[in-house]
Amino acid sequence: MAAVRRINSDKPKKFQWRGWLLYLLPLPLLPATVVALASGHTGAALARAAGFALAMLAATLIRKGIRLEAEGKLRRFKRRASTVPYRLIGSAVLSVAIFIVAYWGIFSDYGLFDSILFALAVMLGCYLYYDFDPARNDPEIAAVGITTEELIELLDEAEERISAIEQASKSIKNVEFKDRLRRIVREARAILDTIEEDPTDARRARKFLKVYLDGAKQVTEGYAKAHRNDANPVLEDNFRRVLTTIETVIATQQEKLRENNVSELDVNIEVLQMQIEKEGVA
């Protein structure tokens, strides 16, 4: 199983500029469509409008393929960056757009053969400049129940929840709680590392990453907000009990990941949800 490495959450993601030019190139088709309509050439106007829409769709697909490949490299995925060949599909859509505009949308001597040549030239240009989605012989993550896109989204959402817990803990003055939340954040990120070492764990830990971390985030933010004004011994005791449950479930999750068993974890998640409501911390 291929190992991956999570992006450092402290570093902002680098904006991917590659492919943005594709959004600018079709823009002249908008005024050209208006001109064709004003001149009474409805067919040409429709061809230009269709070409513009397809070109924007192609840009979106190609950009998505570029983004997934970049994220895959950051995480050192040794698998194909996507189960869908977005750049290949986007290049094909752009070629169709150029064919439509050349054959129906331009008042010239371009015939069928010339329009096909333009479309093929665009396809070749996309391949030379943007490349197509790399194919690999390694088994896909999808073969074990989760696609690369789903894994990236799952890890990003989990990291956002952990970061929210970390941020909320900064406004908590209680030293004990700050230390315990610091350990919780550290152990939760260790679980992400475990999942990235073996992506098959993501499918089994999906409920923990989505439901449980979201509950932990809500209760931490709720306590930080409620405790901002004045000290409340009852609220502190309630939050202390919830923290104990959080720590227990995280330890249980680590153990269940090692044992390939999450049945008991599901029960503990339900216990946490009921405890949050009972204690009134969130």
LINLINFEN-V666646 format. One record per residue. RES is the residue in one letter. PHI is phi in whole degrees, -180 to 180 (* if undefined). OMEGA is omega in degrees with one decimal (NA if undefined). Layout:
res->RES phi->PHI omega->OMEGA
res->RES phi->PHI omega->OMEGA
This chain:
res->M phi->* omega->-175.3
res->A phi->-72 omega->178.0
res->A phi->-88 omega->178.0
res->V phi->-132 omega->179.8
res->R phi->-128 omega->-176.4
res->R phi->-75 omega->175.2
res->I phi->-64 omega->177.5
res->N phi->-63 omega->-175.2
res->S phi->-67 omega->-179.4
res->D phi->-78 omega->-178.2
res->K phi->-104 omega->178.6
res->P phi->-67 omega->179.2
res->K phi->-69 omega->179.4
res->K phi->-74 omega->-179.6
res->F phi->-69 omega->-176.7
res->Q phi->-93 omega->-178.6
res->W phi->-82 omega->-174.5
res->R phi->-60 omega->178.1
res->G phi->100 omega->-177.8
res->W phi->-68 omega->179.1
res->L phi->-60 omega->-179.9
res->L phi->-63 omega->176.7
res->Y phi->-78 omega->-176.7
res->L phi->-87 omega->-174.9
res->L phi->-60 omega->-178.3
res->P phi->-79 omega->-173.3
res->L phi->-58 omega->178.4
res->P phi->-60 omega->179.4
res->L phi->-68 omega->179.2
res->L phi->-67 omega->176.6
res->P phi->-66 omega->178.0
res->A phi->-64 omega->177.0
res->T phi->-65 omega->179.0
res->V phi->-63 omega->179.2
res->V phi->-62 omega->179.7
res->A phi->-64 omega->177.8
res->L phi->-65 omega->-179.9
res->A phi->-64 omega->-179.9
res->S phi->-86 omega->179.2
res->G phi->85 omega->178.8
res->H phi->-95 omega->-175.2
res->T phi->-64 omega->-179.3
res->G phi->-61 omega->179.0
res->A phi->-65 omega->179.3
res->A phi->-63 omega->178.9
res->L phi->-64 omega->179.5
res->A phi->-64 omega->179.7
res->R phi->-67 omega->178.6
res->A phi->-65 omega->178.0
res->A phi->-64 omega->178.1
res->G phi->-62 omega->178.6
res->F phi->-63 omega->-178.6
res->A phi->-63 omega->180.0
res->L phi->-67 omega->179.6
res->A phi->-65 omega->178.0
res->M phi->-67 omega->176.3
res->L phi->-64 omega->178.9
res->A phi->-62 omega->178.9
res->A phi->-61 omega->179.7
res->T phi->-64 omega->-179.6
res->L phi->-67 omega->-179.4
res->I phi->-64 omega->178.5
res->R phi->-63 omega->179.3
res->K phi->-64 omega->176.9
res->G phi->-61 omega->178.4
res->I phi->-65 omega->-178.7
res->R phi->-65 omega->-179.6
res->L phi->-64 omega->178.4
res->E phi->-65 omega->179.7
res->A phi->-64 omega->179.0
res->E phi->-67 omega->177.3
res->G phi->-64 omega->179.1
res->K phi->-69 omega->179.0
res->L phi->-63 omega->179.0
res->R phi->-92 omega->178.6
res->R phi->59 omega->172.8
res->F phi->-63 omega->176.6
res->K phi->-97 omega->176.6
res->R phi->-104 omega->175.2
res->R phi->-61 omega->-174.7
res->A phi->-64 omega->-179.1
res->S phi->-150 omega->175.2
res->T phi->-80 omega->178.0
res->V phi->-113 omega->-179.7
res->P phi->-77 omega->-173.4
res->Y phi->-60 omega->-177.5
res->R phi->-69 omega->177.0
res->L phi->-65 omega->179.1
res->I phi->-64 omega->179.2
res->G phi->-62 omega->178.7
res->S phi->-65 omega->178.5
res->A phi->-65 omega->178.8
res->V phi->-63 omega->178.7
res->L phi->-65 omega->177.7
res->S phi->-64 omega->177.1
res->V phi->-62 omega->179.2
res->A phi->-60 omega->179.6
res->I phi->-65 omega->178.5
res->F phi->-61 omega->-178.7
res->I phi->-62 omega->-179.0
res->V phi->-66 omega->-177.8
res->A phi->-68 omega->-173.0
res->Y phi->-85 omega->-175.9
res->W phi->-113 omega->-170.7
res->G phi->-102 omega->-177.8
res->I phi->-123 omega->178.9
res->F phi->-85 omega->-178.7
res->S phi->-153 omega->-179.5
res->D phi->-93 omega->179.5
res->Y phi->-66 omega->177.9
res->G phi->-103 omega->-178.5
res->L phi->-63 omega->-177.9
res->F phi->-64 omega->179.5
res->D phi->-62 omega->-179.0
res->S phi->-65 omega->176.8
res->I phi->-65 omega->178.1
res->L phi->-63 omega->177.0
res->F phi->-60 omega->-178.6
res->A phi->-64 omega->178.8
res->L phi->-66 omega->178.4
res->A phi->-64 omega->177.7
res->V phi->-65 omega->178.4
res->M phi->-60 omega->179.5
res->L phi->-66 omega->178.5
res->G phi->-62 omega->177.7
res->C phi->-63 omega->-180.0
res->Y phi->-66 omega->-177.2
res->L phi->-70 omega->-174.8
res->Y phi->-92 omega->-175.8
res->Y phi->-106 omega->-177.8
res->D phi->67 omega->174.6
res->F phi->-100 omega->-177.1
res->D phi->-64 omega->-177.9
res->P phi->-67 omega->175.9
res->A phi->-97 omega->180.0
res->R phi->-128 omega->-179.1
res->N phi->-89 omega->-179.5
res->D phi->-68 omega->177.6
res->P phi->-65 omega->-179.6
res->E phi->-77 omega->173.2
res->I phi->-61 omega->179.6
res->A phi->-59 omega->-178.8
res->A phi->-67 omega->178.8
res->V phi->-110 omega->170.8
res->G phi->103 omega->178.6
res->I phi->-151 omega->179.0
res->T phi->-85 omega->179.0
res->T phi->-62 omega->178.7
res->E phi->-60 omega->179.6
res->E phi->-65 omega->179.6
res->L phi->-66 omega->178.4
res->I phi->-61 omega->179.9
res->E phi->-64 omega->-179.1
res->L phi->-63 omega->-179.6
res->L phi->-69 omega->179.0
res->D phi->-64 omega->179.8
res->E phi->-65 omega->178.9
res->A phi->-64 omega->179.5
res->E phi->-65 omega->177.2
res->E phi->-64 omega->179.3
res->R phi->-67 omega->179.2
res->I phi->-65 omega->178.9
res->S phi->-64 omega->178.1
res->A phi->-66 omega->175.8
res->I phi->-62 omega->179.9
res->E phi->-62 omega->-179.8
res->Q phi->-67 omega->-179.8
res->A phi->-65 omega->-178.4
res->S phi->-66 omega->-179.1
res->K phi->-67 omega->180.0
res->S phi->-92 omega->178.1
res->I phi->-94 omega->-174.8
res->K phi->-89 omega->-178.8
res->N phi->-63 omega->-175.0
res->V phi->-64 omega->179.1
res->E phi->-59 omega->-178.5
res->F phi->-66 omega->179.4
res->K phi->-62 omega->179.4
res->D phi->-66 omega->-179.1
res->R phi->-68 omega->177.3
res->L phi->-67 omega->177.0
res->R phi->-63 omega->177.9
res->R phi->-68 omega->179.2
res->I phi->-62 omega->178.5
res->V phi->-62 omega->-179.3
res->R phi->-64 omega->-178.9
res->E phi->-71 omega->178.3
res->A phi->-65 omega->177.4
res->R phi->-69 omega->175.6
res->A phi->-65 omega->176.6
res->I phi->-66 omega->175.8
res->L phi->-61 omega->178.3
res->D phi->-62 omega->178.9
res->T phi->-62 omega->-179.8
res->I phi->-66 omega->-179.7
res->E phi->-72 omega->174.8
res->E phi->-68 omega->178.5
res->D phi->-140 omega->-175.5
res->P phi->-59 omega->177.7
res->T phi->-63 omega->178.2
res->D phi->-67 omega->-176.7
res->A phi->-62 omega->-179.1
res->R phi->-64 omega->-178.3
res->R phi->-76 omega->-176.6
res->A phi->-101 omega->-175.0
res->R phi->-58 omega->-177.6
res->K phi->-66 omega->177.8
res->F phi->-63 omega->-175.6
res->L phi->-67 omega->-177.1
res->K phi->-92 omega->-172.1
res->V phi->-78 omega->-172.2
res->Y phi->-70 omega->-179.8
res->L phi->-63 omega->177.1
res->D phi->-67 omega->176.8
res->G phi->-65 omega->178.0
res->A phi->-63 omega->178.1
res->K phi->-64 omega->-178.0
res->Q phi->-62 omega->-177.1
res->V phi->-69 omega->178.6
res->T phi->-69 omega->178.6
res->E phi->-65 omega->178.7
res->G phi->-64 omega->179.5
res->Y phi->-67 omega->-178.3
res->A phi->-60 omega->179.6
res->K phi->-72 omega->-177.6
res->A phi->-71 omega->-175.5
res->H phi->-90 omega->-175.7
res->R phi->-70 omega->-174.0
res->N phi->-84 omega->-178.1
res->D phi->-151 omega->-179.9
res->A phi->-74 omega->-179.9
res->N phi->-136 omega->-176.9
res->P phi->-57 omega->-179.7
res->V phi->-67 omega->179.2
res->L phi->-64 omega->178.6
res->E phi->-63 omega->179.0
res->D phi->-64 omega->178.5
res->N phi->-63 omega->-178.8
res->F phi->-66 omega->178.4
res->R phi->-62 omega->178.6
res->R phi->-67 omega->178.6
res->V phi->-66 omega->178.0
res->L phi->-60 omega->178.1
res->T phi->-62 omega->177.9
res->T phi->-64 omega->179.7
res->I phi->-61 omega->-179.6
res->E phi->-62 omega->179.9
res->T phi->-65 omega->-178.1
res->V phi->-68 omega->178.1
res->I phi->-63 omega->177.4
res->A phi->-63 omega->178.2
res->T phi->-65 omega->179.7
res->Q phi->-62 omega->177.7
res->Q phi->-59 omega->-179.0
res->E phi->-67 omega->-178.4
res->K phi->-68 omega->175.8
res->L phi->-65 omega->178.6
res->R phi->-69 omega->-177.5
res->E phi->-92 omega->-176.7
res->N phi->58 omega->-177.5
res->N phi->-146 omega->-179.7
res->V phi->-123 omega->-176.4
res->S phi->-64 omega->-179.1
res->E phi->-71 omega->-179.8
res->L phi->-62 omega->179.9
res->D phi->-59 omega->179.0
res->V phi->-65 omega->-178.7
res->N phi->-65 omega->177.1
res->I phi->-63 omega->178.4
res->E phi->-64 omega->178.0
res->V phi->-61 omega->179.5
res->L phi->-63 omega->-179.4
res->Q phi->-60 omega->179.1
res->M phi->-67 omega->-178.8
res->Q phi->-68 omega->178.4
res->I phi->-61 omega->178.5
res->E phi->-66 omega->-177.2
res->K phi->-69 omega->-175.4
res->E phi->-77 omega->179.9
res->G phi->66 omega->-177.9
res->V phi->-84 omega->-175.8
res->A phi->-76 omega->NA
